[in-house]
Amino acid sequence: MSRRVRPRQNPPAPVQAQFHSARAQELYSQNFSHRTPIVEREVTLGELTETIIPRIFESRQWQALTTGHPTPSVELVREFYSNIHDISVGDSFEVSLRNVVFRVTPGMIATLLNAPRELYPEFPYSRTSPPSPQVIATCLCGRPSSWEGTTPISTARFTPDHLILSRIVLTNLDPTGHNSDVGLDRARLLYALINGVSIDLGSLLCRVIVEAYRSSKTRTGLPLPCLITRIALSQSVAFHPQEPRIALKAPIGRRTVQLSRAHTTPQPIRVEHPPAPSSQPSSSRPSSSQPSTSAPSSSQPSSSAPGSSEPGLQQVLEYLARLDARFDRLEVKVDNLQQLVTQRFNDIERQLNEDDEDVDGDD
């Protein structure tokens, strides 16, 4: 007997939600109300001084990407994306958010984050040829590596510093729902950050938001909710007192360094072998004063045999990568559950308000 599958119901918009058009309300109901915000994380640069991370963000004056993130509202972020319209060629766009209309531009975001503009940025390599996938992989992995770029590259192959950088990029700059691997576009971004390639931060963040808006995949997360909250606050958009907020996760710092080093550069396994029993009587052993010219016996195993621990280490790395991917999936499920509870709470609250209105009308 075939199992009955309940059709997914589009949740109604909250009472306080405002939409600039019927199309925006439809986008909310059918798309954005089902998508999970990918919340940025604080980055404790003071705990990462032994890595390349502080240099990358401080030299570009991008420190605002690493600290001061406000706790975002799930509903406000979804309403923001639903109400995007009038997108220009330069990825600026207009938003009508809770009766406040404003235009988001690269310059506006750069000013908000105190970041300088780049008038002629090299990234995303629109005027020059991008580095080849093999060059990128060799940079990220810290050793000659082959990669064709047609499939994502596992972050377990990265050096510890580059693994930490990928964690930051995949949450605070060009977010995705998982961090166990990266595709070619995000790998090019990592390469550009590491090698000092000029990037216009405002344009990049506008482009990330517009790409998320244009995606019809409800499993794709909504990036940059903390940045969107900063934008809303700068435009005096109203927040409701009982509006549920998303708690920020633990900062990226010293603990991340320890985990990344354990994840990418495990210590080799040392195998101790007991000495082989001698077949010669004690009286026939050569004197300690006379150097022995006999070659070591081939029957005695060597603890330094090349490749003796490589298969085991490879299995550990593959297991860690699978475990990392599983944690990513569990995290998404927890976020979805939290949003479901929030939605149920809103439904109950709305029903209670309607019941109160009915009682008042009867009176």
Salt bridges, closest charged atoms under 4 A:
GLU26 OE1 - ARG23 NH1 3.68
GLU47 OE2 - ARG254 NH1 3.59
GLU50 OE1 - ARG261 NH2 3.66
GLU75 OE2 - ARG78 NH1 3.49
GLU79 OE1 - ARG98 NE 2.95
ASP86 OD2 - ARG103 NH1 3.25
GLU94 OE2 - HIS85 NE2 3.34
GLU94 OE1 - ARG103 NH1 3.85
ASP174 OD1 - ARG186 NH2 3.47
ASP181 OD1 - HIS178 NE2 2.78
ASP200 OD1 - ARG117 NE 2.90
GLU243 OE2 - ARG98 NH2 2.59
GLU272 OE2 - ARG270 NH2 3.71
ASP324 OD2 - ARG167 NH2 2.99
GLU331 OE2 - LYS249 NZ 2.06
ASP347 OD1 - ARG350 NH2 2.83
